[in-house]
């Protein structure tokens, strides 16, 4: 029976997102806080793409999915 290996290491993207959210929580509501929260959201999306099985997100463009290679 084939076993799948589950990574227990935390993604660098997720750790950075956590740091951005921590800093955002320290600020009063406003544009700077919103920018930090938006950056954290993008970093979480990158982490999801990186963790997706069988998909190399670095090989595609963001516009139409055409291969760069």
N, C-alpha and C positions, 0 to 999 in steps of 0.2 A: 504494500500500500504506500502510495506517495504521500509524503508529509510536506506541508507548507511551512515555511519558516516565517515567523512573525517577528518583525523588528521591534525591539523594546527601546531603542534609542530615540530620543526626542528630536524631531526635525529642527534644523537651525532656523528655518522659516518660522516655526511655531514659537521657538524661544524668543526670537526677535519680536514677533507679534505680541507676546506676553509683555515684553519690556515697553513697547509702544503703548499698550493699553494701561499699564501701570502709570506711565507718565501722563497719559490723558486724564486719568482719574484724579491726578493731583491738581489739574488746572480747572479754572472756572469755565462754565459753558461759553463757547465762542468758536471762532474760526480755527484757531490753533488746535484746540481740543478736537474739533471735527476732523482736521487734517490727520492728526495722529490716529484717530479711530479708523479713518478710511485706509490709511497705510496698513494698519493691523489687519483689516479685512482682506486687503490684497495679499498680504503675506500668508494668511490662512488659506486662501485660494491656491497659492503657489504650493503650499504644503500638501494640499489635496491632490493636485496634479502630479506632484513628485511621488506620492504614495500610490497612485493608480497603477494596478498591476498590468503589465504588458503594454504600457504606453510611454513612449519617450517624448515628453512634452517639449524637450529642447530641440527636437528635430522638425518642428512645424512652425509656421508663422501664425500670427494671431488673426489674420484677416480671413483666410479661406481654408486653412488647413493644408495648403500645398506644402510639399516637402521641400526643404532647403537644399537637400543633397542632390 
